[in-house]
Amino acid sequence: MIDHTGIVVSDLTRARTFYDAIAAPLGLATASNGPESFLFGKSREEPIPYLWIGTLRPSYWAEGSRPGLNQMHIAFIAPSKAAVHDFHAAGLAAGGTDHGAPGPREGAAGYYGAFLLDPDGNNIEACWREPL
């Protein structure tokens, strides 16, 4: 289970535009967290898990780290195949880069996903799984 994770971005406004756009298709939201970061998650009522997104240099970073240097991958649960398509379209329109169009994924039965690179090159996925 994930409590939270985080990524560092080079341009908070550009990142916020991208994550605001992909939030709605996934049933998620963004929330301000100060002048140098924001949170991406379910809601104020259900704050965990969340993704912290900001421009601050984390204390745990290894020497030489910078935004997008070590590409992060995070997959968000989509409520339907249609939501995977909406996620992909919204992300492209908000400055994301296609990294895998919506569709089934080989080797993963009942798995349907789409991949985008956010403005800093982090690999962001939305996926839907057929019920077991």
C-alpha positions as CSV (number, residue, x, y, z in Angstrom):
1,M,0.0,0.0,0.0
2,I,1.2,3.5,-0.7
3,D,0.9,6.4,1.7
4,H,2.5,8.9,-0.5
5,T,5.2,9.5,-3.1
6,G,6.6,12.6,-4.7
7,I,8.3,14.0,-7.7
8,V,10.3,17.2,-8.2
9,V,9.4,19.3,-11.2
10,S,11.1,22.2,-12.9
11,D,8.0,24.4,-13.5
12,L,5.2,24.2,-11.0
13,T,2.7,26.1,-13.1
14,R,3.3,23.8,-16.1
15,A,3.1,20.7,-13.9
16,R,-0.1,22.0,-12.2
17,T,-1.8,22.5,-15.6
18,F,-0.9,18.9,-16.6
19,Y,-2.0,17.3,-13.3
20,D,-5.2,19.4,-13.1
21,A,-6.1,18.1,-16.6
22,I,-5.6,14.4,-15.9
23,A,-7.2,14.5,-12.4
24,A,-10.9,14.6,-13.5
25,P,-10.8,11.5,-15.8
26,L,-9.3,9.6,-12.9
27,G,-11.8,10.9,-10.2
28,L,-8.9,12.7,-8.5
29,A,-8.1,16.2,-7.6
30,T,-5.2,18.6,-6.9
31,A,-4.8,20.7,-3.8
32,S,-2.4,23.6,-3.1
33,N,0.2,22.7,-0.5
34,G,2.1,26.0,-0.4
35,P,3.9,28.2,-2.9
36,E,6.3,25.5,-4.1
37,S,4.2,22.3,-4.2
38,F,0.8,20.8,-4.6
39,L,-0.9,17.4,-3.8
40,F,-2.5,15.0,-6.3
41,G,-5.0,12.6,-4.7
42,K,-8.6,11.6,-4.0
43,S,-10.0,14.4,-1.9
44,R,-9.7,16.4,1.4
45,E,-12.0,13.8,3.0
46,E,-9.7,10.9,1.8
47,P,-6.2,12.5,1.7
48,I,-4.1,9.4,1.6
49,P,-2.6,8.1,-0.6
50,Y,-1.3,11.2,-2.4
51,L,1.4,12.3,-4.8
52,W,3.4,15.4,-3.7
53,I,4.6,17.5,-6.6
54,G,6.9,20.4,-6.1
55,T,10.0,22.4,-6.9
56,L,11.8,22.0,-3.6
57,R,15.0,19.9,-3.5
58,P,14.2,16.9,-1.2
59,S,16.7,16.3,1.7
60,Y,17.0,12.6,0.6
61,W,18.1,13.3,-3.0
62,A,21.4,11.9,-4.1
63,E,24.1,14.2,-5.4
64,G,23.4,15.1,-9.1
65,S,19.7,14.6,-9.0
66,R,17.4,17.0,-10.8
67,P,13.8,17.1,-12.1
68,G,13.3,14.3,-14.6
69,L,16.8,12.8,-14.2
70,N,15.5,9.6,-12.6
71,Q,12.3,9.0,-14.4
72,M,9.5,8.2,-12.0
73,H,6.7,5.8,-12.9
74,I,3.3,6.0,-11.2
75,A,0.1,4.3,-12.3
76,F,-3.3,5.6,-11.2
77,I,-6.4,3.4,-11.1
78,A,-8.9,4.5,-13.7
79,P,-12.6,3.7,-13.1
80,S,-13.1,2.5,-16.7
81,K,-11.6,2.0,-20.2
82,A,-13.2,5.3,-21.2
83,A,-11.5,7.1,-18.3
84,V,-8.1,5.8,-19.6
85,H,-8.9,7.4,-22.9
86,D,-10.0,10.7,-21.2
87,F,-6.8,10.7,-19.1
88,H,-4.7,10.3,-22.2
89,A,-6.5,13.0,-24.2
90,A,-6.6,15.5,-21.3
91,G,-2.9,14.9,-20.6
92,L,-1.9,15.5,-24.2
93,A,-3.9,18.7,-24.4
94,A,-2.2,19.9,-21.2
95,G,1.3,19.5,-22.4
96,G,2.0,15.8,-21.8
97,T,3.7,13.6,-24.4
98,D,2.3,10.3,-25.6
99,H,4.3,7.3,-24.2
100,G,1.8,4.6,-25.0
101,A,-1.7,5.0,-26.4
102,P,-4.8,3.6,-24.6
103,G,-5.1,-0.1,-25.1
104,P,-4.6,-3.6,-23.7
105,R,-1.1,-4.4,-22.6
106,E,0.6,-7.6,-23.7
107,G,1.4,-10.1,-20.9
108,A,-1.2,-8.6,-18.5
109,A,-4.6,-10.3,-19.0
110,G,-7.5,-7.9,-18.5
111,Y,-5.2,-4.9,-18.2
112,Y,-5.9,-1.7,-20.2
113,G,-3.7,1.3,-19.8
114,A,-2.2,4.5,-21.3
115,F,1.1,6.2,-20.7
116,L,2.0,9.9,-20.8
117,L,5.2,11.7,-20.0
118,D,4.5,14.7,-17.8
119,P,6.3,18.0,-18.7
120,D,9.5,16.8,-16.8
121,G,9.5,13.4,-18.4
122,N,8.0,11.4,-15.5
123,N,6.1,8.3,-16.8
124,I,2.4,8.7,-15.7
125,E,0.0,5.9,-16.4
126,A,-3.8,5.3,-16.0
127,C,-4.9,1.7,-15.9
128,W,-8.1,-0.3,-15.7
129,R,-8.3,-4.0,-14.8
130,E,-11.1,-6.4,-15.5
131,P,-12.7,-7.6,-12.3
132,L,-11.3,-11.0,-11.2
